[in-house]
Amino acid sequence: MDLLLTVLGNALAQDEFRKTLFEGDPIEAAEAWGFRLTKGDGEFLTQIFTGDDAYIAELKKRFDSLYEQLYFNIAKTTVCGKPCKFTVSPPVRPPKPLTKVA
């Protein structure tokens, strides 16, 4: 469960990461960002980020509201910009080769 909480915390503080969770498979999105979830964490994550349009719209609205409140509170005590330096960095993909390998 602690892995799931870490993923959700990063989804709250890192809007780019949060968007990837809503687009497609949330487990694949989390793994692309370096998280290795247990089977149970993955099931919960899928349940959280899957639903009808009204549910997803409400969930996005709530995350956005918490995101704004978080950075409002952080700005008072730290110099943490958006995204906060304590969040996970976006995945780095190796560049495509310029020529085909024989």
C-alpha positions as a Markdown table, in Angstrom:
| # | Residue | x | y | z |
|---|---|---|---|---|
| 1 | Met | 0.0 | 0.0 | 0.0 |
| 2 | Asp | 2.9 | 2.4 | 0.6 |
| 3 | Leu | 3.9 | 2.2 | -3.1 |
| 4 | Leu | 0.3 | 3.2 | -4.1 |
| 5 | Leu | 0.4 | 6.1 | -1.7 |
| 6 | Thr | 3.7 | 7.2 | -3.2 |
| 7 | Val | 2.2 | 7.0 | -6.7 |
| 8 | Leu | -0.9 | 9.0 | -5.6 |
| 9 | Gly | 1.3 | 11.6 | -3.8 |
| 10 | Asn | 3.3 | 12.1 | -7.0 |
| 11 | Ala | 0.1 | 12.3 | -9.0 |
| 12 | Leu | -1.0 | 15.1 | -6.7 |
| 13 | Ala | 2.2 | 17.1 | -6.9 |
| 14 | Gln | 3.2 | 16.3 | -10.5 |
| 15 | Asp | 0.5 | 17.3 | -13.0 |
| 16 | Glu | 2.3 | 15.8 | -16.0 |
| 17 | Phe | 2.5 | 12.4 | -14.2 |
| 18 | Arg | -1.2 | 12.7 | -13.2 |
| 19 | Lys | -2.2 | 13.2 | -16.8 |
| 20 | Thr | -0.4 | 10.0 | -17.9 |
| 21 | Leu | -2.4 | 8.1 | -15.3 |
| 22 | Phe | -5.7 | 9.2 | -16.8 |
| 23 | Glu | -4.5 | 8.5 | -20.4 |
| 24 | Gly | -4.7 | 4.7 | -21.0 |
| 25 | Asp | -3.4 | 2.1 | -18.6 |
| 26 | Pro | -2.4 | 3.7 | -15.2 |
| 27 | Ile | -0.2 | 0.7 | -14.3 |
| 28 | Glu | 1.9 | 1.2 | -17.5 |
| 29 | Ala | 2.0 | 4.9 | -16.9 |
| 30 | Ala | 3.3 | 4.4 | -13.3 |
| 31 | Glu | 5.9 | 1.9 | -14.5 |
| 32 | Ala | 7.1 | 4.2 | -17.2 |
| 33 | Trp | 7.8 | 6.7 | -14.5 |
| 34 | Gly | 9.9 | 4.2 | -12.6 |
| 35 | Phe | 7.3 | 2.8 | -10.1 |
| 36 | Arg | 7.3 | -0.9 | -9.5 |
| 37 | Leu | 3.9 | -1.8 | -8.0 |
| 38 | Thr | 2.7 | -4.9 | -6.3 |
| 39 | Lys | -0.2 | -6.7 | -7.9 |
| 40 | Gly | -2.6 | -5.3 | -5.3 |
| 41 | Asp | -1.3 | -1.7 | -5.8 |
| 42 | Gly | -1.8 | -2.1 | -9.5 |
| 43 | Glu | -5.4 | -3.3 | -9.0 |
| 44 | Phe | -6.2 | -0.4 | -6.7 |
| 45 | Leu | -4.5 | 2.1 | -9.0 |
| 46 | Thr | -6.6 | 0.8 | -11.9 |
| 47 | Gln | -9.8 | 1.1 | -9.9 |
| 48 | Ile | -9.0 | 4.6 | -8.9 |
| 49 | Phe | -8.2 | 5.9 | -12.4 |
| 50 | Thr | -10.9 | 4.0 | -14.2 |
| 51 | Gly | -14.6 | 4.9 | -14.4 |
| 52 | Asp | -17.3 | 6.6 | -16.4 |
| 53 | Asp | -16.8 | 10.1 | -17.8 |
| 54 | Ala | -18.5 | 11.8 | -14.8 |
| 55 | Tyr | -16.3 | 10.0 | -12.3 |
| 56 | Ile | -13.1 | 10.8 | -14.2 |
| 57 | Ala | -14.1 | 14.4 | -14.5 |
| 58 | Glu | -14.8 | 14.7 | -10.8 |
| 59 | Leu | -11.6 | 12.9 | -9.9 |
| 60 | Lys | -9.6 | 15.3 | -12.2 |
| 61 | Lys | -11.3 | 18.3 | -10.6 |
| 62 | Arg | -10.4 | 17.0 | -7.1 |
| 63 | Phe | -6.8 | 16.3 | -8.0 |
| 64 | Asp | -6.5 | 19.8 | -9.6 |
| 65 | Ser | -8.0 | 21.4 | -6.5 |
| 66 | Leu | -5.6 | 19.6 | -4.2 |
| 67 | Tyr | -2.7 | 20.4 | -6.5 |
| 68 | Glu | -3.4 | 24.1 | -6.3 |
| 69 | Gln | -3.8 | 23.9 | -2.5 |
| 70 | Leu | -0.6 | 21.9 | -2.1 |
| 71 | Tyr | 1.5 | 24.4 | -4.0 |
| 72 | Phe | -0.2 | 27.3 | -2.2 |
| 73 | Asn | 0.8 | 25.7 | 1.1 |
| 74 | Ile | 4.3 | 24.8 | -0.1 |
| 75 | Ala | 5.0 | 28.3 | -1.3 |
| 76 | Lys | 4.7 | 29.5 | 2.3 |
| 77 | Thr | 7.4 | 27.3 | 3.7 |
| 78 | Thr | 9.7 | 26.2 | 0.9 |
| 79 | Val | 11.0 | 27.4 | -2.5 |
| 80 | Cys | 9.5 | 24.4 | -4.3 |
| 81 | Gly | 8.3 | 25.3 | -7.8 |
| 82 | Lys | 6.0 | 23.4 | -10.0 |
| 83 | Pro | 6.7 | 20.5 | -10.2 |
| 84 | Cys | 8.2 | 20.2 | -6.8 |
| 85 | Lys | 11.8 | 18.9 | -6.8 |
| 86 | Phe | 10.6 | 16.1 | -4.4 |
| 87 | Thr | 8.5 | 14.5 | -7.1 |
| 88 | Val | 9.6 | 11.8 | -9.5 |
| 89 | Ser | 11.2 | 13.0 | -12.7 |
| 90 | Pro | 9.6 | 12.3 | -16.1 |
| 91 | Pro | 10.8 | 9.2 | -17.8 |
| 92 | Val | 13.9 | 9.6 | -20.0 |
| 93 | Arg | 13.7 | 7.7 | -23.3 |
| 94 | Pro | 16.9 | 6.9 | -25.1 |
| 95 | Pro | 17.2 | 8.8 | -28.5 |
| 96 | Lys | 16.4 | 6.9 | -31.6 |
| 97 | Pro | 19.4 | 5.8 | -33.6 |
| 98 | Leu | 20.2 | 8.0 | -36.6 |
| 99 | Thr | 21.0 | 5.1 | -38.8 |
| 100 | Lys | 19.8 | 1.5 | -38.9 |
| 101 | Val | 22.1 | -1.1 | -37.4 |
| 102 | Ala | 23.2 | -3.7 | -39.9 |
